[in-house]
Amino acid sequence: ESVAQGRGIKCSKCTKIMKKIKALAGDDPDEEAVAAALQKGCQVLGRAMGKLCHRLVKKYQDQITEALQNGDMPQDICTAMGFCRS
């Protein structure tokens, strides 16, 4: 697993972060709901995971927002971003 690509974020961590954000965003979220979930999701994950979460969100915000609005599953989102192998 290339560290540059994953920046130390592994599939399981990415999936955990996305599950939390997806749950907070709710079903069929609009852009505002996703933005709020991205903000809040990182805060509720604790310090270490929160830091990873913020890095992930900063780098992939548009991709995550689109995926959540499309109703993609956390694992699929992380695979699309290159953290999980399909």
C-alpha positions in Angstrom: 0.0 0.0 0.0 1.6 3.2 -1.1 2.0 5.7 1.8 1.9 8.7 -0.6 -1.4 7.6 -2.0 -3.0 6.6 1.2 -1.1 9.0 3.5 -1.3 6.4 6.2 -5.0 6.0 6.0 -6.0 2.4 5.6 -9.2 0.9 4.2 -10.7 0.1 7.6 -10.1 3.6 8.9 -11.5 5.3 5.8 -14.5 3.1 5.9 -15.1 3.9 9.5 -14.9 7.6 8.8 -17.2 7.4 5.8 -19.8 5.3 7.8 -19.9 8.0 10.5 -20.2 10.8 7.9 -22.9 8.9 5.9 -24.9 8.3 9.1 -24.7 11.9 10.0 -25.6 13.1 6.5 -28.8 10.9 6.5 -30.6 9.4 3.5 -30.6 11.5 0.3 -28.6 14.5 1.8 -28.2 17.8 0.0 -24.9 19.6 -0.2 -25.5 21.4 3.1 -26.3 18.2 5.0 -23.1 16.6 3.6 -21.1 19.7 4.6 -22.5 19.6 8.1 -21.8 15.9 8.4 -18.2 16.2 7.2 -17.7 18.9 9.8 -19.4 17.0 12.6 -18.2 13.6 11.6 -14.6 14.4 12.1 -15.3 16.0 15.6 -17.1 12.9 17.0 -14.4 10.5 15.9 -11.9 11.5 18.7 -8.5 13.1 18.3 -6.4 10.6 16.3 -9.2 9.6 13.9 -10.5 13.2 13.8 -7.1 14.3 12.4 -7.2 11.7 9.7 -10.8 12.5 9.0 -10.0 16.2 8.5 -7.1 15.4 6.1 -9.3 13.0 4.2 -12.2 15.6 4.0 -9.9 18.4 3.0 -8.3 16.5 0.1 -11.4 14.7 -1.2 -14.4 16.9 -0.2 -15.9 17.2 -3.6 -15.5 13.4 -4.3 -17.0 12.5 -0.9 -19.9 15.0 -1.3 -20.8 13.6 -4.7 -20.5 10.0 -3.5 -22.8 10.6 -0.5 -25.3 12.4 -2.7 -25.3 9.4 -5.0 -25.9 7.1 -2.1 -22.6 5.3 -2.5 -21.6 2.9 0.3 -18.6 3.8 2.6 -16.5 0.9 1.2 -17.2 2.0 -2.4 -16.3 5.6 -1.6 -13.0 4.5 0.0 -12.2 2.2 -3.0 -12.9 5.1 -5.4 -10.4 7.3 -3.4 -7.8 4.5 -3.5 -7.8 3.5 0.2 -9.5 0.1 -0.3 -8.8 -2.4 -3.0 -11.9 -3.3 -5.0 
